[in-house]
Amino acid sequence: MTKENLRSVVWDAVKAGEWENLSDLHARIKERADERNIPFEDERELEAMANQLIWELMVRGVLTPGGDATYLDFQVLKLTESGMKILDIERHVPESDPGKFIERITEQVNRPIDEIVKIYLRESVLTLMTGYHVATTVMLSVASERLLDILIDEYSKASKKKTGKDTFGNKIKRAGRSTKERFDTLRTDLQKADLPPDMVETVDMQLSGLYTLIRYARNDEGAPSGRAFDQDTAHAGLLLFPQYCVHVYGLINHLQQNGL
């Protein structure tokens, strides 16, 4: 058993609302761990991990201790108003389990996702849980930029194979690490490419959306943007990323199987 195994169990137990205090919540957590066949030999280890995850929810403002002006009662936990909002919007991004979020994208893509993309995407989801929204968007931006780079590499290979020249690759080299120039170079060439009609209709919209996520962290020249972000913006970015990822890998599959 690991903390990551238990994360979604704790989240589900909290969402169920069948508890009134810390002891009740621990009982619900143990029940759900049993239901999911998550093995734990030492009950104290389970309780310690659960407390760490409960504390994370408190840091995020999902849970708050009871008590009054004279003391805080950590035995009496309550959902906060913002916590209720988080539970309501937690639909497509399983904040309690980054692994499941990535697994679902992998299923939609129907092929392995780049390891670097997964590393930064996982960090983005985990950071959202702590309430550090700038860090969340920066990690998502890095994952998005990596996705764009992978597509650029595949398009460069397909273009060179078709023409026998590295014309597109040379354009990308001249663009350097300028996010805007790399993006504009790829989009311009893709708009001229012989792609299936459904891809032609969506390529500009989907890639523009991906570029917007990259711009969360970087300006046109590739330098840090210095922007601040709230929870809704950070969460919205994670909701949008899967469709962009599916589209990019759809283009990659087409290039690898059919060329240009």
Secondary structure as UniProt FT lines:
FT   HELIX           3..16
FT   HELIX           22..35
FT   TURN            36..37
FT   HELIX           43..59
FT   TURN            60..61
FT   STRAND          63..68
FT   TURN            69..70
FT   STRAND          71..79
FT   HELIX           81..89
FT   TURN            95..96
FT   HELIX           98..109
FT   HELIX           115..130
FT   HELIX           133..163
FT   HELIX           167..175
FT   TURN            176..177
FT   HELIX           179..192
FT   HELIX           197..215
FT   TURN            216..217
FT   TURN            220..221
FT   HELIX           231..258
//
